[in-house]
Amino acid sequence: MRILFPPRPKNRILAGELPVYERSNRWVAQRKFNGQRNPIYISSDKQVQFFNYGAPHANYVPPEQLIREFSVLQLEDGKDYWLDSELLDKKTKDPRYKDRVILFDVLHVGKHLFGGPTFLERLAILAEICRNPTTYESTHGIALQVTEHIWLAETFDHAFSERFTEILQYDEIEGLVLKRKDSKLDNIGIRKHEVAWQIRCRKPHAGGNYNF
């Protein structure tokens, strides 16, 4: 198994710039959750491992219930998977969000998806893996509920500014990440890297702006 490093946003914008990207019709937006980046490896025999930038999580042991819930996903026999996610745990104040995993991309389905499907096409693959959920999680409705602990990030192609305003009240969300619809993964996923097809837009907080 070769550990994959998911792509990170290279650039940042202020909230006032969101309409420009929306009008271009080249970008979609996902909520940026306030947790730990959490690439997930699921082996061909359905064993689940959580990673954090090149190594298993050093200080986090997922509950057995969370691991069991991965059996609900629609995974093809004999194939291994890498899913990109955010883990809500240490930074999470609301206990209703502890040990929640939000999926937002798929990097590998039996083989690396380098140079293959576009971001929108990968989202369709991920939605199918998650059995196309339509119900929102019940606390704030900020993700689609796959299981109790596994959620699917929503993806928006309009109302970027409105979506950004909606999240200001929630500690569990840092902002938005814009992703270009036609972007593809490249083969530098085997090491840490930033990509221009992702752009972060973080909300302000009490101590001033985030350090980008």
C-alpha positions in Angstrom: 0.0 0.0 0.0 1.3 3.4 -1.0 0.1 6.2 1.3 -1.6 9.0 -0.7 -1.4 12.7 0.3 -4.7 14.5 -0.7 -4.3 17.8 -2.5 -4.6 21.0 -0.5 -5.6 24.5 -1.6 -2.8 26.6 -2.9 -4.5 29.9 -3.0 -6.9 31.9 -0.8 -9.5 34.6 -1.4 -11.7 36.9 0.7 -15.4 36.5 1.0 -16.0 39.5 -1.2 -14.4 37.7 -4.1 -16.8 34.7 -4.0 -19.3 36.1 -6.6 -16.5 36.4 -9.2 -15.8 32.7 -9.0 -19.5 31.8 -9.0 -20.2 33.8 -12.1 -17.4 32.1 -14.0 -19.3 28.8 -13.8 -16.1 26.9 -13.5 -16.1 26.3 -9.7 -18.1 24.6 -7.1 -17.9 25.1 -3.3 -17.8 22.7 -0.3 -17.8 23.7 3.4 -14.4 23.7 5.0 -14.8 21.8 8.3 -12.8 22.7 11.4 -11.1 19.4 12.1 -8.2 17.2 11.0 -7.5 16.1 7.4 -8.2 12.4 7.4 -7.4 10.3 4.3 -9.0 6.9 4.8 -7.7 3.7 3.4 -10.1 0.8 2.9 -8.4 -2.4 1.9 -9.8 -5.0 -0.5 -10.8 -7.1 2.5 -12.6 -4.1 4.0 -10.1 -3.1 6.8 -10.3 0.6 7.5 -7.3 2.8 8.5 -7.3 6.6 9.2 -4.3 8.6 8.2 -3.0 12.1 8.9 -0.4 13.3 6.3 1.6 10.2 5.7 1.1 8.3 8.9 -1.7 6.7 10.9 -3.3 9.0 13.4 -1.0 9.2 16.4 -3.5 10.4 19.1 -6.8 9.3 17.7 -8.4 5.8 17.9 -11.7 5.7 16.0 -14.6 4.1 18.0 -15.5 0.6 16.9 -19.0 1.8 16.0 -17.5 4.3 13.5 -15.3 1.6 11.9 -18.3 -0.7 11.7 -20.3 1.9 9.8 -18.0 1.7 6.8 -19.6 -1.6 6.0 -22.6 0.4 4.9 -20.7 2.0 2.0 -21.2 0.5 -1.4 -17.7 -0.9 -2.1 -16.8 -3.3 -4.8 -15.4 -6.6 -3.8 -11.7 -7.0 -4.4 -11.0 -3.3 -4.7 -9.2 -1.0 -2.3 -10.1 2.7 -1.8 -8.7 6.0 -0.6 -11.3 8.5 0.5 -10.5 12.1 1.4 -12.2 13.4 4.5 -12.2 15.7 7.5 -12.3 14.2 11.1 -14.2 16.2 13.7 -12.8 15.4 17.1 -10.2 17.5 19.1 -11.3 20.9 17.8 -15.0 20.1 18.2 -16.9 21.7 21.1 -20.3 20.3 20.4 -20.4 16.6 21.5 -22.9 15.9 18.7 -20.1 16.4 16.2 -17.4 14.3 18.0 -16.1 11.3 16.0 -17.8 12.5 12.8 -16.1 11.9 9.4 -17.1 14.1 6.4 -16.2 12.7 3.0 -15.5 15.1 0.2 -13.4 13.3 -2.5 -12.3 9.9 -3.7 -8.7 9.4 -4.7 -8.4 5.7 -5.5 -10.9 3.0 -6.5 -8.9 -0.2 -7.1 -6.3 2.1 -8.8 -5.1 5.7 -8.4 -7.5 8.1 -10.2 -4.5 10.3 -11.4 -5.3 12.0 -14.7 -8.7 10.2 -14.8 -12.1 11.5 -13.8 -12.7 15.2 -13.2 -13.7 16.5 -9.8 -17.4 16.4 -10.6 -17.0 12.9 -11.9 -15.3 11.8 -8.7 -18.1 13.4 -6.7 -20.5 11.2 -8.6 -18.4 8.1 -7.7 -18.3 9.2 -4.1 -22.0 9.8 -3.9 -22.6 6.3 -5.3 -20.2 4.8 -2.7 -22.2 6.7 -0.1 -25.5 5.3 -1.6 -26.6 8.8 -2.7 -27.8 10.2 0.7 -30.4 12.9 0.7 -31.0 13.4 4.4 -29.2 16.2 6.3 -27.5 15.5 9.6 -30.0 16.6 12.3 -28.1 19.2 14.4 -27.3 22.0 12.0 -27.9 20.3 8.6 -24.4 21.1 7.4 -23.7 17.7 5.7 -25.6 14.8 4.2 -25.9 11.9 6.5 -24.6 8.5 5.3 -24.6 6.8 8.7 -24.6 8.2 12.3 -20.9 9.0 12.1 -20.1 9.2 8.4 -21.3 12.2 6.4 -21.0 13.4 2.9 -20.0 17.0 2.2 -22.5 19.1 0.2 -21.3 20.6 -3.0 -22.7 23.9 -4.3 -22.6 25.5 -7.7 -24.4 28.7 -6.8 -25.1 31.1 -3.8 -21.5 31.0 -2.7 -21.8 34.2 -0.6 -25.0 33.1 1.0 -23.5 29.8 1.9 -20.5 31.6 3.4 -22.7 33.8 5.5 -24.7 30.8 6.8 -21.7 29.2 8.3 -20.4 32.1 10.3 -22.2 31.0 13.4 -20.9 27.4 13.5 -17.6 26.6 15.2 -17.4 23.3 13.3 -16.9 25.1 10.0 -13.9 27.3 9.0 -15.2 28.6 5.6 -15.5 27.3 2.1 -13.2 25.6 -0.3 -13.8 26.3 -4.0 -12.8 23.5 -6.5 -12.7 23.7 -10.2 -15.2 21.4 -11.8 -12.9 20.0 -14.5 -9.8 19.5 -12.4 -8.1 16.2 -12.3 -5.8 14.5 -9.8 -2.2 14.3 -10.8 0.6 11.9 -9.9 2.1 14.0 -7.2 -0.5 12.6 -4.8 2.3 10.5 -3.4 3.7 13.4 -1.4 2.4 16.6 0.2 1.3 19.1 -2.4 -0.9 22.1 -3.0 -3.0 22.6 -6.1 -4.3 25.7 -7.9 -7.7 24.1 -8.6 -8.6 24.4 -4.9 -9.1 27.8 -3.3 -9.9 28.4 0.4 -12.0 31.2 1.8 -11.9 31.2 5.6 -14.1 33.1 7.9 -12.7 35.6 10.4 -12.6 34.7 14.1 -12.3 36.5 17.4 -8.5 36.7 17.3 -8.4 38.1 13.8 -8.0 36.3 10.5 -6.6 32.8 10.2 -3.0 32.5 9.3 -3.1 31.2 5.7 
